[in-house]
Amino acid sequence: MKLKMDDSRVLSNLVSVASELVTEVRLKVNKEGMGLVAVDPASVAMIYFNIPAELFSQFEVEKEEVLGINLNDLKAILRRCGLGSSLILESEDNLLKIGIQDRVKRDFTLALINVEGEEKEMPKWEFSSVIKMESQSFVDAIEDSLVVSDACSFIAEPDKFIVEAKGLNSARAEFSSDEVEIYSNNSTARYSLEYLSKFIKGAKLSNKVAINFSDNHPMRINFQTGKILLSFVLAPRVENED
């Protein structure tokens, strides 16, 4: 396997976001591209991303390879990439060779690890509510909620979308159909802000976000830019309201 990416920020940003949720993962590379599906240690959330082969300037893969990676170690190496750096990845024995090319060429090796667990796939669900909006507006709503609580409710109606958190204090952001795209029946679900605060870091990849949820059902958040997709799934938080 030998891959070259002219813009190292693509992989660097994806790895940085994923490392907030999971540490040891299987990174899969086949003729279609590079992808990741992983579940967090508490089995509450899932992350998925995919980089199609056509986005690499060089993509040599004879057969599917599954690379056991410590994301924190990979993230530390990718941080050494500068603006405009290109990235070369090669697998050899139990190592991932990483070359960073800018003014000079620098080489790193990362030991591959054995990651236990079953192969995962992103679930395919139908959702009652789909909200498409600016990423920054969603980030602001989640960060507002974090000020007052550890969980928030998503409330959708055909013409409005609300993010609301209640503790001793409360926060509420309401969006009309004039401000965001709403495809919805009436849906309400509550989710952990600990996880949502990690998911919103996907906003660095895309200025648009799609929020998919149903009554007391796992949600899915998609950040897509071009042909690169970053998705999260989160189980609802089922408990008595504050």
C-alpha positions as a printed Julia matrix, in Angstrom:
242×3 Matrix{Float64}:
   0.0    0.0    0.0
   1.24   3.45  -0.91
  -0.93   6.54  -0.64
  -0.13  10.18  -1.27
  -2.29  13.12  -0.23
  -1.32  16.58  -1.43
  -3.22  18.33   1.36
  -2.34  16.71   4.7
  -5.02  18.73   6.51
  -7.75  16.42   5.21
  -6.53  13.38   7.15
  -5.13  15.44  10.01
  -8.5   17.06  10.75
 -10.39  13.77  10.56
  -7.94  12.02  12.88
  -8.01  14.93  15.32
 -11.81  14.81  15.57
 -11.97  11.0   15.79
  -9.36  10.89  18.56
 -11.75  12.83  20.79
 -14.03   9.8   20.8
 -11.89   6.69  20.25
  -8.23   5.8   20.65
  -7.42   2.4   19.14
  -9.12   1.78  15.8
  -9.08  -0.21  12.6
  -8.38   2.04   9.65
  -9.55   0.26   6.51
  -7.97   0.88   3.11
  -9.32  -0.73  -0.07
  -9.67   0.19  -3.73
 -12.57   2.53  -2.92
 -10.6    4.62  -0.43
  -9.81   4.97   3.26
 -12.45   4.66   5.96
 -13.11   4.25   9.64
 -16.04   2.93  11.67
 -15.55   2.81  15.43
 -17.58   2.74  18.64
 -16.54   4.6   21.78
 -15.55   2.55  24.87
 -18.92   3.16  26.55
 -20.82   1.92  23.44
 -22.85   5.14  23.44
 -21.51   6.74  20.26
 -20.15   5.76  16.88
 -17.97   7.6   14.38
 -17.59   7.08  10.66
 -15.5    8.79   8.02
 -14.54   8.04   4.45
 -12.0    9.53   2.05
 -12.55   8.26  -1.52
  -9.57   7.03  -3.5
  -9.91   9.83  -6.06
  -8.92  12.43  -3.46
  -5.44  10.93  -3.18
  -2.88  12.01  -5.77
  -1.37   8.51  -5.55
  -3.37   5.47  -4.5
  -1.72   2.06  -4.8
  -3.64  -0.71  -3.03
  -3.35  -4.32  -4.16
  -5.78  -5.74  -1.6
  -7.8   -4.48   1.32
  -5.68  -3.66   4.34
  -6.85  -3.1    7.9
  -4.43  -0.98   9.9
  -4.59  -1.12  13.69
  -3.83   2.45  14.73
  -3.47   4.39  17.97
  -5.08   7.67  16.92
  -3.29   9.74  19.54
   0.07   8.57  18.17
  -1.02   9.23  14.59
  -2.4   12.65  15.54
   0.92  13.61  17.14
   2.76  12.8   13.91
   0.23  14.57  11.69
   0.6   17.7   13.81
   4.11  17.95  12.39
   2.58  18.71   8.98
   2.71  22.35   8.0
   0.42  24.35   5.75
   0.87  22.95   2.25
   2.58  19.75   3.38
   1.9   16.6    1.39
   1.6   13.23   3.08
   2.81   9.77   2.0
   1.57   6.62   3.78
   3.09   3.17   3.24
   2.45  -0.06   5.11
   5.36  -2.4    5.65
   5.27  -5.45   7.91
   3.84  -4.18  11.22
   4.67  -0.55  10.56
   2.99   2.42   8.94
   5.62   4.61   7.3
   4.59   8.26   7.19
   6.41  10.78   5.03
   5.81  14.51   5.33
   7.0   16.52   2.35
   7.33  20.31   2.44
  10.63  22.18   2.31
  12.36  18.96   3.33
  11.14  15.37   3.52
  10.68  13.96   7.01
   9.95  10.33   7.76
   8.2    8.7   10.7
   7.22   5.12  11.51
   4.17   4.16  13.54
   3.86   0.69  15.03
   0.63  -1.02  13.98
  -1.34  -2.64  16.79
  -3.84  -5.46  17.15
  -7.27  -3.97  17.81
  -9.77  -6.47  19.2
 -13.48  -6.35  18.44
 -16.03  -7.02  15.72
 -16.21  -5.19  12.42
 -18.73  -2.37  12.66
 -21.04  -0.8   10.1
 -22.95   2.45  10.29
 -26.64   1.69  10.91
 -29.15   2.68   8.25
 -32.2    4.28   9.81
 -35.14   6.36   8.73
 -35.52   9.56  10.76
 -38.63  11.61  11.53
 -36.68  14.88  11.54
 -33.82  16.09   9.37
 -32.36  19.54  10.0
 -29.76  21.11   7.71
 -28.05  24.24   8.94
 -24.83  26.22   9.23
 -22.29  24.35  11.34
 -21.4   27.43  13.4
 -25.02  28.02  14.39
 -25.23  24.44  15.66
 -21.9   24.8   17.47
 -23.18  27.94  19.2
 -26.39  26.2   20.31
 -24.48  23.27  21.81
 -21.95  25.53  23.54
 -24.81  27.62  24.97
 -26.35  24.44  26.39
 -23.05  23.38  27.95
 -23.13  26.5   30.13
 -26.22  25.29  32.01
 -26.49  21.5   31.8
 -24.92  18.17  30.83
 -27.7   17.22  28.41
 -29.94  18.98  25.91
 -33.17  18.3   24.07
 -33.65  18.51  20.32
 -37.2   19.52  19.47
 -38.39  19.62  15.87
 -41.67  20.69  14.33
 -42.49  21.24  10.65
 -41.48  24.9   10.9
 -39.01  25.13  13.78
 -36.0   23.46  15.41
 -35.09  24.01  19.06
 -32.02  23.09  21.09
 -32.88  23.42  24.77
 -31.04  22.63  28.01
 -32.47  22.86  31.5
 -30.81  22.6   34.88
 -30.99  25.13  37.68
 -30.52  27.5   34.76
 -31.6   27.08  31.16
 -30.57  27.83  27.58
 -32.64  27.74  24.42
 -31.87  28.33  20.74
 -34.79  28.36  18.32
 -34.42  28.27  14.54
 -37.24  28.88  12.09
 -37.66  27.37   8.64
 -36.48  30.73   7.28
 -33.06  30.15   8.86
 -32.52  26.4    8.48
 -33.8   23.59   6.26
 -36.38  21.55   8.17
 -37.82  18.24   6.98
 -39.76  17.15  10.0
 -42.73  15.76  11.81
 -42.88  16.44  15.56
 -39.84  14.89  17.26
 -38.21  15.27  20.67
 -35.11  13.54  22.01
 -32.48  14.25  24.66
 -28.73  13.74  24.24
 -25.53  13.98  26.24
 -23.65  17.24  25.84
 -20.39  15.52  26.74
 -20.58  13.7   23.41
 -22.12  16.53  21.41
 -19.28  18.82  22.49
 -16.9   16.36  20.8
 -19.03  15.96  17.69
 -19.21  19.68  16.96
 -15.46  19.71  16.34
 -16.44  18.26  12.97
 -17.38  21.82  12.07
 -13.71  22.39  11.18
 -14.3   20.12   8.16
 -17.55  21.55   6.86
 -19.6   24.72   7.25
 -22.82  22.69   6.89
 -24.27  20.04   9.2
 -27.23  17.66   8.88
 -28.91  16.59  12.13
 -31.1   13.48  11.91
 -33.23  12.28  14.83
 -36.57  10.82  15.94
 -38.45  10.56  19.23
 -36.11   9.05  21.86
 -34.05   7.41  19.13
 -30.32   7.45  18.33
 -29.36  10.5   16.29
 -26.97  10.88  13.4
 -24.96  14.02  12.63
 -23.31  14.39   9.21
 -20.57  16.83   8.27
 -19.87  16.63   4.54
 -17.48  18.58   2.4
 -17.19  17.56  -1.22
 -16.91  13.78  -1.28
 -15.61  13.46   2.28
 -18.18  12.44   4.88
 -17.79  12.52   8.66
 -20.7   11.08  10.66
 -21.54  10.48  14.3
 -24.26   8.38  15.91
 -25.35   8.97  19.51
 -27.78   7.04  21.69
 -30.48   9.1   23.38
 -30.21   9.98  27.02
 -33.21   8.4   28.7
 -33.9    9.79  32.16
 -36.25  12.08  34.0
 -36.15  15.66  32.85
 -34.27  18.06  35.11
